Amino acid sequence: MANFSQVCLTEQQQMMYGTPLEYNLQRYVYPAIAVFGILGNGLNLTVLLNRSMRSRANTFLAVLAFADIIFLSLLFPNILANYSFFTFNYYFRYFYFHTKVHLLSLANWCSAVAIWCVIAVCSDRLVGIRDPLYARASWDWWKLPAVIFSIVTVAGVLTFYQHFEYYCLVRSYCHETQLYSRCLPVYSDTLVICGKASNFILFCLGSRHFRLRLIALTQRKVHRRIESLTGNLFKNSINRSIVDRRQSCPTKKSSVVGQPQPRHLSTADIFHPLIKGRREFPTY
């Protein structure tokens, strides 16, 4: 095994960004978005959590604000990794390399919770428009916490696999003063296959029109296959009967008439009948 502790990496090799565009976005644009988002959602919470503003929709919006704040906070390690003070810091690199996969998974979890909270708000408003009495009715005390708990739990279960999706290798260089990491997919092929199968089962088979078309196409293929097999069997039986009939009939001897062999006659033989006064010709 090679001894990598004697190898020292350059500053360019220790950079943790992909392309120059990604570097500029994470260094200048994302920090402003994260700070503005955290402050804005904090201001929203001061309004939504007021006693006079409590409702089903505002409760979902408050959960949405909490999820956005946590999501933006989890992005800060990725943002700080593009600044030289943190890029070449041994302890920050150690923390970042061992936690970046889990931080991204938690960020995706918060993003999923925020999306489902938006869907819950839209659904509540839609039902209120179709049924005005529903908008004024109040839920039991346990229903709203149960819905929020279900959203958070289901989103966490659906994104939990991302904690184990990649395996990050961390190696020390330059007398254990530099760290470098590379993340490799663990079950990428399996996850892709499961995702494709789930999409087919949920969306394709869930459509009645698709099921009817699939059944009709399958029946057509089966009928064609049966007809081809039946035709081949019938053709083989006819050929076999013809062969058997030919073998049962006696063979006939064929008489072949040979070509007449020419006779070589002399001039005297040809004109001899004319000399005698007879019109006779030699027979061949």
C-alpha positions in Angstrom: 0.0 0.0 0.0 1.3 3.4 -0.9 2.3 5.8 1.9 0.2 8.9 1.2 1.3 10.7 4.4 4.5 11.8 2.6 2.5 13.4 -0.3 1.4 17.1 0.1 -1.5 18.5 -1.9 -1.5 21.8 -3.6 -4.0 24.5 -2.7 -5.9 23.9 -6.0 -6.2 20.2 -5.2 -7.7 21.0 -1.8 -10.5 23.2 -3.2 -13.9 21.8 -2.5 -16.0 23.4 -5.3 -16.7 21.9 -8.7 -16.8 24.6 -11.4 -16.0 28.3 -11.3 -19.7 29.1 -11.7 -20.5 26.9 -8.6 -17.7 28.6 -6.7 -19.0 32.1 -7.5 -22.6 31.2 -6.7 -21.8 29.6 -3.3 -19.4 32.4 -2.4 -21.4 35.5 -3.3 -25.1 34.6 -4.1 -26.0 31.8 -1.7 -24.9 33.6 1.4 -27.2 36.6 0.7 -30.1 34.2 -0.1 -29.5 32.3 3.1 -29.3 35.3 5.3 -32.3 37.0 3.7 -34.4 33.8 3.9 -33.6 33.2 7.6 -34.4 36.8 8.5 -37.6 36.8 6.4 -38.9 33.5 7.8 -38.1 34.6 11.4 -40.2 37.7 10.7 -43.0 35.5 9.4 -43.0 33.4 12.6 -43.5 36.5 14.8 -46.7 37.1 12.9 -47.9 33.5 12.4 -47.4 32.4 16.0 -49.5 35.3 17.3 -52.6 34.1 19.2 -54.9 36.2 17.1 -53.5 34.7 13.9 -53.8 31.1 14.7 -55.5 28.9 12.1 -55.0 25.7 10.2 -53.4 27.5 7.2 -51.2 29.7 9.4 -50.1 26.7 11.4 -48.9 25.0 8.2 -47.2 28.2 7.1 -45.4 28.4 10.5 -44.1 24.8 10.0 -43.1 25.8 6.5 -41.1 28.8 7.9 -39.4 26.5 10.5 -38.4 24.0 7.7 -37.0 26.8 5.5 -34.9 28.2 8.4 -33.4 24.8 9.2 -32.9 24.1 5.4 -31.0 27.4 4.9 -29.0 26.9 8.1 -27.8 23.5 6.9 -26.5 25.0 3.7 -24.0 27.2 5.6 -21.2 24.5 5.8 -21.3 24.2 2.0 -21.1 28.0 1.7 -18.2 28.3 4.2 -16.3 25.6 2.4 -15.6 28.1 -0.5 -13.8 30.6 1.7 -10.0 30.1 2.1 -10.1 30.5 5.9 -12.3 27.4 6.1 -11.1 25.6 3.0 -7.6 25.0 4.4 -8.6 24.6 8.0 -7.9 21.0 9.2 -10.7 20.8 11.8 -13.3 22.3 9.5 -12.4 19.9 6.7 -12.6 17.0 9.2 -16.1 18.1 10.3 -17.3 18.8 6.8 -16.0 15.6 5.2 -17.6 13.4 7.9 -21.0 15.2 8.0 -21.7 16.6 4.5 -23.7 13.6 3.3 -25.9 13.8 6.5 -26.2 17.6 6.2 -27.5 17.3 2.7 -29.9 14.5 3.7 -31.3 16.6 6.5 -31.6 19.6 4.1 -33.6 17.5 1.7 -35.8 16.4 4.5 -36.6 20.0 5.5 -37.2 20.8 1.8 -39.7 17.9 1.5 -41.5 19.1 4.7 -41.8 22.6 3.3 -43.2 21.3 0.0 -45.8 19.2 1.7 -46.8 22.1 4.0 -47.5 24.2 0.9 -49.6 21.3 -0.5 -51.5 21.1 2.8 -52.2 24.9 2.8 -53.5 24.7 -0.8 -55.7 21.7 -0.1 -57.2 23.4 3.0 -57.9 26.5 0.9 -59.4 24.5 -1.9 -61.7 22.6 0.4 -62.7 25.9 2.0 -63.7 27.4 -1.3 -65.8 24.4 -2.3 -67.4 24.1 1.1 -67.6 27.5 2.9 -68.8 25.8 6.1 -65.6 23.8 6.3 -63.6 27.0 6.5 -65.4 28.1 9.7 -65.4 24.6 11.3 -62.7 23.7 13.8 -60.8 20.5 13.9 -60.4 18.3 17.0 -57.4 19.2 19.1 -55.4 16.2 17.9 -56.0 16.3 14.2 -53.7 19.2 13.3 -50.7 17.9 15.3 -51.4 14.4 13.8 -51.3 15.9 10.2 -48.1 17.8 10.9 -46.5 14.8 12.5 -47.5 12.6 9.5 -45.9 15.1 7.1 -42.6 15.3 9.0 -42.5 11.5 9.5 -43.3 10.5 5.9 -40.9 13.1 4.5 -38.1 11.8 6.8 -38.7 8.2 5.9 -38.6 9.0 2.1 -35.3 10.9 2.5 -33.7 8.7 5.1 -31.9 6.5 2.5 -29.7 9.5 1.5 -27.7 9.0 4.7 -26.4 5.8 3.3 -26.5 6.6 -0.4 -22.8 7.6 -0.5 -19.8 6.3 1.3 -17.1 9.1 1.8 -13.5 8.1 2.0 -11.3 10.4 4.1 -7.5 10.2 3.7 -4.7 12.1 5.4 -1.8 13.7 3.5 1.4 15.7 4.2 2.2 14.1 7.6 -1.5 14.2 8.6 -1.8 17.9 8.2 -4.1 17.8 5.1 -7.3 15.9 4.6 -9.0 14.9 1.3 -12.3 13.1 0.7 -14.0 11.4 -2.1 -17.7 10.2 -1.9 -18.7 7.1 -3.9 -22.2 5.8 -4.5 -23.2 2.7 -2.6 -26.3 1.4 -4.2 -26.9 3.7 -7.1 -28.0 1.0 -9.6 -30.3 -0.5 -7.0 -31.9 2.8 -6.2 -32.4 3.6 -9.9 -34.1 0.3 -10.5 -36.3 0.7 -7.5 -37.2 4.2 -8.6 -38.1 3.1 -12.1 -40.2 0.2 -10.8 -42.0 2.5 -8.4 -42.8 5.0 -11.1 -44.2 2.2 -13.3 -46.3 0.8 -10.6 -47.7 4.0 -9.2 -48.2 6.1 -12.4 -48.4 3.6 -15.3 -50.5 0.9 -13.7 -52.5 3.5 -11.8 -54.0 4.7 -15.1 -57.1 2.9 -16.3 -56.4 3.8 -20.0 -52.9 2.5 -19.7 -54.0 -0.8 -18.2 -56.6 -1.3 -21.0 -54.0 -0.6 -23.7 -51.5 -2.9 -22.0 -54.0 -5.7 -21.8 -55.0 -5.3 -25.4 -51.4 -5.2 -26.6 -50.6 -8.3 -24.6 -53.6 -10.2 -25.9 -52.7 -9.2 -29.5 -49.1 -10.5 -29.0 -50.4 -13.8 -27.5 -52.8 -14.3 -30.3 -50.1 -13.7 -33.0 -47.8 -16.1 -31.2 -50.5 -18.8 -31.0 -51.4 -18.3 -34.7 -47.7 -18.6 -35.8 -47.3 -21.8 -33.7 -50.5 -23.3 -35.1 -49.5 -22.4 -38.7 -46.1 -24.0 -38.3 -47.5 -27.2 -36.8 -50.1 -27.4 -39.7 -47.4 -26.9 -42.3 -45.1 -29.5 -40.8 -48.0 -32.0 -40.7 -48.8 -31.4 -44.4 -45.1 -31.8 -45.4 -44.8 -35.0 -43.4 -48.0 -36.5 -45.0 -46.6 -35.7 -48.5 -43.3 -37.3 -47.7 -45.0 -40.4 -46.3 -47.2 -40.7 -49.5 -44.2 -40.4 -51.8 -42.4 -43.1 -49.9 -45.4 -45.5 -50.0 -45.8 -45.2 -53.9 -43.7 -47.7 -56.1 -41.0 -46.2 -58.2 -41.4 -46.3 -62.0 -38.6 -47.3 -64.4 -38.1 -44.6 -66.9 -37.1 -45.6 -70.5 -34.7 -43.3 -72.0 -34.3 -43.2 -75.8 -30.7 -42.8 -76.7 -29.6 -40.6 -79.5 -29.0 -42.4 -82.8 -25.4 -43.0 -83.6 -24.4 -41.7 -87.0 -23.1 -44.1 -89.6 -20.1 -43.2 -91.7 -20.9 -44.1 -95.4 -18.7 -43.8 -98.4 -19.6 -42.0 -101.6 -20.2 -45.3 -103.5 -22.7 -46.5 -100.9 -24.7 -43.3 -101.2 -24.9 -43.2 -105.0 -25.1 -47.0 -105.5 -29.0 -47.1 -105.6 -29.0 -44.3 -108.2 -26.7 -46.2 -110.4 -29.0 -49.3 -110.4 -32.0 -47.1 -111.3 -33.7 -47.4 -108.0 -34.7 -44.5 -105.8 -33.5 -46.1 -102.6 -31.6 -44.6 -99.9 -29.5 -46.2 -97.4 -31.1 -46.8 -94.1 -29.5 -45.5 -91.0 
